[in-house]
Amino acid sequence: MDSATLGMIASSSCFSIIPNHKSSPFRTYRHLQDKISFRRSLRLKVKCVHTPNPISSSSSSSSPLKFDANTQNPSSSVSCSAVTEASLGTSELAVHKLQRLVSEFQSLPEPIDRVKRLLHYATLLPLFHESRRLPTNRVMGCTAQVWLDASLDECGRMRFSADSDSEITKGFCSCLIWVLDGAFPEEVLGMKTEDLAALNVGLPGRAHSRVNTWHNVLISMQKRTKALVAEREGKPTLDPFPSLVITQDGIRAKGSYAEAQAKFLFPDELKIKELVNVLKEKKIGVVAHFYMDPEVQGVLTAAQRQWPHIHISDSLVMADMAVKMAEAGCQFITVLGVDFMSENVRAILDQAGFREVGVYRMSNERIGCSLADAAANPAYMSFLNLASTAPPSLHVIYINTSLETKAQAHELVPTITCTSSNVVQTILQAFAQIPNLHIWYGPDSYMGANIAELFRQMASMTNEEIAEIHPEHDRNSIRSLLSHLHYYQDGTCIVHDLFGHEIVEKIQEMYCDAFLTAHFEVPGEMFSLAMEAKRRGMGVVGSTQNILDFIKLRVQEALHRNVDENLQFVLGTESGMITSIVASVRKLLCSVDSPGRAKLNIEIVFPVSTDSLSRTSKDPPAGLNAADMNNLADLSVIPGVTSGEGCSIHGGCASCPYMKMNSLSSLLRVCHQLPDDKNAISPYEAGRFNSRTLLGKSVAEVGCEPILHMRHFQATRKLPEKLVHQIVHPSGNGLLPC
């Protein structure tokens, strides 16, 4: 290659500088183009001879896609020679192909015309060999069935083929293959899902699902490209995260961590019988959090079939269910969770008139919570003192805090409780209902940052899209809200704190085409990853209940399609969720039992590092009874950390150490002791708050009011008038005078 040819390539439009402004969807490719230019001119020892691209730049056709009838894939044909080098200027960059495709679709003003063009391209898609229609080649997240096959040829270029049972989806595949088949891996990996947004193809009301198809096929192409490049370069394959595969026939564990989780999904019948008998005999109700130990949840889930007064849920619903159990005649409520949960249950039962119903915890020691502890810190009160100087202000406090914290906060600033599932709507409604309201959220710093990021993304949406989320908001009001939103920056849940950089990188590398679930409390990297997946219909961000509902919905959709399918979900929250997930998924799978029923594999992935596991030693910890020691002896690894109790900073879905204090043996011990006539388990009882606030009011009464405000909001979708009055007319402490 002479200097004149090099000069021609360097000055060609393929390597022009694209202005770095938001209106250009291709601004990310300047560095990529330079890299590919260097690679093409210097790298290859085996030179590739390219026939001219079948799409002539001088063509006047309205369609840029023209496939060579003699080639298997819709790209330039390629042959290799060790001695011949052709001019490299004849091969068109993928980014420029995409630009041409975007221009074409944007030239068609009517949606129906764009769909017709897509259907035309579907007819040009080369035949897909029947042997490649395998479940492993399926693209997840598409409404239709989509198969994708990928390989890396001897010239270092990616070769793709695809097919679908939907003609429109075939058209999508045809376009993407025309753009990326024959491209270098750098080009495939450099393409962003945002770059496909300009391809506005679809009928009104269905455009979103069309965009998801573009995105999900591209993500699958990129995942396979990474794997093929790594294989060719001899890089060691990454070990997959542990997982549980749920089928209609049973459950299969992959990895020691998953085996530890799966052990108790099918519990001992004798333990179930013992628990049910004592619950029935003594009229005991059980409310438990999703994050309980798998052994406890396994037994409780099985016992529910024989005793209806057992409920596993997130913290919001626990107190509600306790009231219903008391109404049904339960004389005692046992709470499996951390202390603020039993406090809430006790206080709400008292508010409902069930003061005689006993409430019991599972330990005679404090069962703490890192998040609740953060709100009890003096620094949090300083945060609220600042809020009290900037009226009108509303304090939105996460439910995972103590009743005492809620009471102290409410005396400083008018306060409403929230959960991860209603926090966004609570803030949006409050700002719509009270002009220029300052909103102070805490104590979870990650959730606060994620809420702010969510509103920043909303500020770039259209007014119509924003109105779908909340009808009283538009871009201007969301921008104003952002300037009035404040969140505490020194409080985290030690479990959700685990989903950091190491875990996110591995998810991006190995699970980018899976369904991603994330609790609102996870760090920003994991949140952003899940939000991106959510935008293309492949993820959910929210509460534990939101995560469970999302998984159930996707399984129901797969059952409706009735084709052999593998669904993979990354569980971005505490691993204790697995028991409820398995029970719900198995119930769905077993609800349809007919000849010819398709085979579904539902894989739940635990994103854990090896440092989130503890190997069991020959010498069990002190204080365990015989039953606990026997259970421990059956496991080679358990959730936990090698260095002792707590959670690994290396990332992962390790179990909450506080929740481990709620063991099955503790539950049985408490139940057998009831009624506690001899005060043998008095330290286990959830006591009432007899203390007073700084203003001399009952902690229980003042602390319950933010919860009652939230319940009013959930019922009416508006802030209660009493709270609005407290905000607009504060009497020095945020509360109405007695």
Disulfide bonds with the S-S distance in Angstrom:
Cys48-Cys155 2.32
Cys80-Cys155 2.28
